[in-house]
Amino acid sequence: MYYISGFYKFRKIINKITNKKIFQTYFNKKNIRGTLIISNEGINGTISANKKNLKLATTKIKKIFKFNKFDSENLSMSKFQPFHRGKVKIKKEVVPMGIKVNIRKSENHLDPKKWNDLITDKNTFLIDARKPFEHEVGSFKRSINPNVNNFREFPNYLKNLDKDKTIAMFCTGGIRCEKASIFLKKKGFNNVFQLKGGIINYLKKIKKKESLWKGECYVFDNRVSIKHGLVTGSFSMCSGCRKPISPKDKKS
């Protein structure tokens, strides 16, 4: 069994090149696969290994970057290794919005049960902050997808929203919404909420019979999609278009 950790932490990062070398060597030595992104504003990663080595890796990440806990972390399991190799990358931003924002974490995180209460209110404007192809695999009922293929275009969509509306945003693990929420706060939006831990945390915590989620959740690894309970889903990756396809698509 392979254990998978998806996490992020907003904080000022220094010595990026040195730390990239440290972790690339460490990942190779411990057979850690997945991706760790290091940027000025923080870190973002999804990595996989056996239970012992994954724990050692996440502990080392916290120690090297000098913090006690991630802003958010999701744990799941897979019967097969979901990544081909381990990669450490340096980028300008953990989420490429093309803007500088205060790296202080947003405070309006809702746990899955409170999230259900919020999004059943018809006055709540519910935004799926992911890409269109992710939205098509599965999403919350009544959610609006901005149809943005590049996250750098997302601020142009956000700044045209009604500041008086209650806005609820969600994404896979929470980091895209985290940065978008900070951006909206800076623009004067006061009623902005996000799903704590993202869709992955929701599918882990909420039972299917209580769920407002429809479909599956696309993930950026060889599982392709996951369902409630974080079990591997039914989607496959098309080798031609590199998009997720359902069993129904295959029969078409």
C-alpha positions in Angstrom: 0.0 0.0 0.0 1.2 3.5 -0.9 0.4 6.5 1.2 -0.1 9.9 -0.4 0.2 13.4 1.2 -1.0 16.5 -0.4 0.0 19.7 1.4 0.8 23.4 1.2 2.3 26.1 3.4 2.3 29.8 2.8 5.5 31.4 4.3 8.6 33.3 3.0 11.1 30.8 1.7 14.8 31.4 1.3 17.7 29.3 0.0 15.4 27.8 -2.7 18.2 26.3 -4.9 20.0 24.7 -1.9 16.8 23.2 -0.6 15.8 21.9 -4.0 19.1 19.9 -4.1 18.6 18.6 -0.6 15.1 17.3 -1.3 15.9 16.0 -4.8 18.7 13.9 -3.3 16.5 12.8 -0.4 13.5 11.8 -2.6 15.8 9.7 -4.8 17.4 8.0 -1.7 14.1 7.3 0.0 12.1 6.5 -3.2 9.7 9.4 -2.6 7.7 10.1 -5.7 5.4 13.0 -6.6 6.2 16.8 -6.8 7.4 19.4 -4.3 7.1 23.0 -5.5 9.3 25.6 -3.7 8.6 29.3 -4.3 9.2 32.7 -2.6 5.7 32.6 -1.1 5.7 29.0 0.2 5.6 25.3 -0.7 3.1 23.0 -2.4 3.4 19.3 -2.8 1.8 15.9 -3.4 4.2 13.1 -2.6 3.8 9.3 -2.2 5.8 6.5 -0.6 5.4 3.7 2.0 4.0 4.8 5.3 7.4 5.1 7.1 9.2 7.0 4.3 6.3 9.4 3.7 6.3 10.3 7.4 10.0 10.9 7.4 9.7 13.1 4.3 6.9 15.3 5.6 8.8 15.7 8.9 12.0 16.7 7.1 10.1 19.2 5.0 8.7 20.9 8.2 12.2 20.9 9.8 14.1 22.3 6.8 11.6 25.0 6.1 11.2 25.8 9.9 7.5 25.4 10.6 5.4 23.0 12.8 2.5 22.1 10.6 1.2 22.6 7.1 -1.6 25.1 6.4 -3.4 22.1 5.0 -2.6 18.4 4.5 -4.7 15.6 3.0 -3.7 11.9 3.4 -5.0 9.1 1.2 -3.9 5.6 0.0 -3.4 3.7 -3.2 -2.8 0.1 -4.0 -0.3 1.2 -6.6 2.4 4.0 -6.8 0.5 6.9 -8.3 3.6 8.8 -9.5 6.3 7.9 -12.0 9.1 9.8 -10.2 10.0 12.3 -7.6 10.5 15.9 -8.7 11.4 19.1 -6.9 10.7 22.4 -8.7 11.4 26.0 -8.1 8.7 28.4 -9.3 7.9 32.1 -8.8 4.5 31.3 -7.2 3.0 28.2 -5.6 -0.1 29.0 -7.6 0.6 30.9 -10.8 -1.9 33.9 -10.6 0.7 36.4 -11.8 0.1 38.7 -8.8 1.7 39.3 -5.4 -0.5 38.8 -2.4 -0.1 38.9 1.3 1.0 35.3 2.2 -1.1 35.4 5.4 -3.5 32.5 5.3 -7.2 33.2 4.9 -9.3 32.5 8.0 -12.7 31.7 6.4 -12.2 27.9 6.1 -15.4 25.8 6.6 -15.4 22.1 7.5 -17.4 19.9 5.3 -20.6 19.9 7.4 -20.7 23.7 7.7 -19.8 23.8 4.0 -23.0 21.8 3.2 -25.1 24.4 5.2 -23.5 27.3 3.3 -23.9 26.0 -0.3 -27.5 24.9 0.2 -28.3 28.6 0.6 -29.5 29.7 -2.8 -28.0 33.2 -2.2 -24.5 31.7 -2.0 -22.4 32.1 -5.2 -20.6 28.8 -5.5 -17.4 28.8 -7.5 -15.5 25.8 -8.7 -11.9 27.2 -9.0 -10.5 24.4 -11.0 -10.0 24.0 -14.7 -13.0 23.1 -17.0 -12.0 19.5 -17.6 -11.8 18.9 -13.8 -15.2 20.4 -13.3 -16.6 18.0 -15.9 -15.4 14.9 -14.0 -17.4 16.0 -11.0 -18.4 19.0 -8.9 -20.9 20.3 -6.3 -24.5 20.9 -7.4 -25.1 24.5 -8.5 -21.4 25.3 -8.8 -20.2 27.7 -11.4 -17.0 27.1 -13.3 -15.3 30.3 -14.6 -14.1 28.3 -17.7 -10.5 29.5 -17.1 -7.8 27.2 -18.5 -4.9 29.2 -17.1 -5.1 30.2 -13.4 -3.4 33.5 -14.3 -6.7 34.5 -15.9 -8.6 33.8 -12.7 -8.1 37.3 -11.1 -9.8 39.0 -14.1 -12.9 36.8 -13.4 -12.8 37.4 -9.7 -12.6 41.1 -9.8 -15.9 41.3 -11.7 -17.9 39.5 -8.9 -20.5 41.3 -6.8 -18.8 42.3 -3.5 -22.1 42.1 -1.6 -22.6 38.4 -2.4 -21.6 35.5 -0.2 -18.9 33.7 -2.2 -18.0 30.0 -1.6 -15.0 28.6 -3.4 -13.5 25.1 -3.7 -10.7 23.3 -5.4 -9.0 19.9 -5.1 -6.8 20.5 -2.0 -7.5 24.1 -1.1 -4.4 25.9 -2.3 -6.0 27.6 -5.4 -8.9 28.9 -3.3 -6.5 30.0 -0.6 -4.7 32.4 -2.9 -7.9 33.5 -4.6 -9.5 34.2 -1.2 -6.5 36.4 -0.2 -6.8 38.2 -3.5 -10.6 38.9 -3.0 -10.0 40.1 0.6 -7.4 42.5 -0.7 -10.0 43.8 -3.2 -12.6 44.5 -0.5 -14.7 41.3 -0.5 -15.8 40.4 3.0 -18.0 37.4 2.6 -15.6 34.9 1.1 -15.4 31.3 2.3 -13.5 28.2 1.2 -13.9 24.5 1.7 -11.3 23.4 4.3 -8.9 20.9 2.9 -10.7 21.1 -0.5 -12.7 18.4 -2.2 -10.3 15.6 -1.0 -11.1 16.4 2.6 -14.8 16.6 1.8 -14.9 13.2 0.1 -13.0 11.8 3.1 -15.2 13.2 5.8 -18.7 13.3 4.3 -20.7 10.1 3.8 -22.1 9.6 0.3 -25.8 9.8 1.5 -25.1 13.2 3.1 -23.0 14.4 0.1 -23.8 17.3 -2.2 -21.0 16.2 -4.5 -21.9 14.7 -7.9 -19.4 12.6 -9.9 -15.8 12.0 -9.1 -12.8 14.2 -8.3 -9.9 14.5 -10.8 -6.5 14.1 -9.2 -3.1 14.9 -10.8 -1.6 11.4 -10.6 -2.1 7.9 -12.0 -5.2 7.3 -10.0 -6.8 9.9 -12.4 -9.9 10.3 -10.2 -11.2 9.4 -6.7 -14.6 8.8 -5.1 -16.1 9.1 -1.6 -13.8 7.5 0.9 -10.9 8.5 -1.4 -11.1 5.2 -3.2 -9.7 5.2 -6.8 -12.3 6.2 -9.3 -13.4 4.9 -12.7 -11.8 7.5 -15.0 -8.8 6.8 -17.2 -6.4 9.1 -19.0 -6.7 9.4 -22.8 -3.2 8.9 -24.3 -4.2 11.1 -27.2 -5.8 14.3 -25.7 -4.3 13.8 -22.2 -7.8 14.4 -20.6 -9.7 12.1 -18.2 -12.3 9.9 -19.9 -15.1 7.9 -18.3 -16.1 4.3 -18.9 -19.0 5.7 -20.9 -16.5 7.7 -23.1 -14.6 4.5 -23.8 -17.7 2.7 -25.0 -18.7 5.6 -27.2 
